[in-house]
Amino acid sequence: MVLIVGKTDIVLVKMGQFYVYIVKCARDNSFYTGYTNNLERRIDQHNRGIGSRYTRSHGPVELLYYENYRTRRRAMQREREIKRFTRKRKMNLINQESR
């Protein structure tokens, strides 16, 4: 277990609990990719307008896809990788997972 201290809360996180996720923004159907150690809380933050500047102006959001990683470093690497994907490639990734 690891104690993560944020600006507004303190969270006890199991080791290996890092997520990369893709959400769809309702306003324009754009995709936003991010990483977190608490997926449920992060989606809630996006929907309350405190998640990121981008989703604040494009939300609410719907979770479409996520991956789990053991380390923050690997999750961040994968986030950067996915952010460079084209929209079509992101859609293929999302659709591949839902089969």
C-alpha positions as CSV (number, residue, x, y, z in Angstrom):
1,M,0.0,0.0,0.0
2,V,1.1,3.5,-0.8
3,L,-0.2,6.8,0.7
4,I,-0.9,9.4,-2.0
5,V,-1.4,12.9,-0.8
6,G,-3.2,15.3,-3.2
7,K,-4.3,18.9,-3.0
8,T,-7.8,18.0,-1.7
9,D,-7.6,14.4,-0.4
10,I,-5.4,11.6,0.8
11,V,-5.8,8.2,-0.8
12,L,-4.5,4.8,0.2
13,V,-3.6,3.0,-3.0
14,K,-2.7,-0.7,-3.6
15,M,0.6,-1.1,-5.4
16,G,0.1,-1.7,-9.1
17,Q,-3.1,0.3,-9.3
18,F,-2.5,2.8,-12.0
19,Y,-4.8,3.3,-15.0
20,V,-4.6,4.8,-18.4
21,Y,-8.0,5.7,-19.7
22,I,-9.8,7.2,-22.7
23,V,-13.0,9.2,-22.2
24,K,-15.4,10.7,-24.7
25,C,-16.5,14.3,-24.2
26,A,-20.2,14.9,-24.7
27,R,-19.9,18.4,-26.0
28,D,-18.1,17.5,-29.2
29,N,-17.4,13.7,-29.1
30,S,-13.7,14.3,-28.7
31,F,-11.4,11.9,-26.8
32,Y,-9.3,12.7,-23.8
33,T,-6.6,10.4,-22.6
34,G,-5.2,10.5,-19.1
35,Y,-3.7,8.4,-16.2
36,T,-4.7,8.0,-12.6
37,N,-4.4,5.9,-9.5
38,N,-8.2,6.0,-8.9
39,L,-10.3,5.6,-12.0
40,E,-13.7,6.1,-10.4
41,R,-12.6,9.3,-8.6
42,R,-10.9,10.7,-11.7
43,I,-14.0,10.2,-13.9
44,D,-16.1,11.9,-11.2
45,Q,-13.6,14.8,-11.1
46,H,-13.9,15.2,-14.9
47,N,-17.6,15.3,-14.7
48,R,-17.6,17.8,-11.9
49,G,-15.4,20.1,-13.9
50,I,-12.3,19.7,-11.8
51,G,-10.5,17.0,-13.7
52,S,-8.6,18.9,-16.4
53,R,-8.9,22.1,-18.3
54,Y,-9.8,20.2,-21.5
55,T,-12.6,18.2,-20.1
56,R,-13.9,21.2,-18.1
57,S,-14.9,22.9,-21.3
58,H,-15.8,19.7,-23.2
59,G,-17.6,17.5,-20.6
60,P,-19.3,15.7,-19.3
61,V,-17.3,12.6,-20.1
62,E,-18.0,8.9,-20.6
63,L,-15.4,6.3,-19.9
64,L,-14.8,4.2,-23.0
65,Y,-11.5,2.4,-22.3
66,Y,-8.9,1.7,-19.7
67,E,-5.7,-0.3,-19.0
68,N,-4.2,-1.2,-15.7
69,Y,-0.5,-0.9,-14.9
70,R,1.7,-1.9,-12.0
71,T,3.7,1.4,-12.0
72,R,3.0,5.0,-12.4
73,R,5.9,5.3,-14.8
74,R,4.6,2.7,-17.2
75,A,1.1,4.2,-17.1
76,M,2.5,7.6,-17.9
77,Q,4.5,6.1,-20.8
78,R,1.4,4.4,-22.2
79,E,-0.6,7.6,-21.8
80,R,1.9,9.5,-23.9
81,E,1.9,6.7,-26.5
82,I,-1.9,6.7,-26.8
83,K,-2.1,10.5,-26.9
84,R,0.0,10.3,-30.1
85,F,-2.5,7.9,-31.7
86,T,-4.9,9.2,-34.4
87,R,-8.6,9.3,-33.6
88,K,-9.1,6.2,-35.8
89,R,-6.4,4.3,-34.0
90,K,-7.9,5.2,-30.6
91,M,-11.3,4.0,-31.9
92,N,-9.7,0.7,-33.0
93,L,-8.2,0.3,-29.6
94,I,-11.5,0.9,-27.9
95,N,-13.4,-1.4,-30.3
96,Q,-10.8,-4.1,-30.0
97,E,-11.3,-4.2,-26.2
98,S,-15.1,-4.4,-26.4
99,R,-15.2,-7.6,-28.5
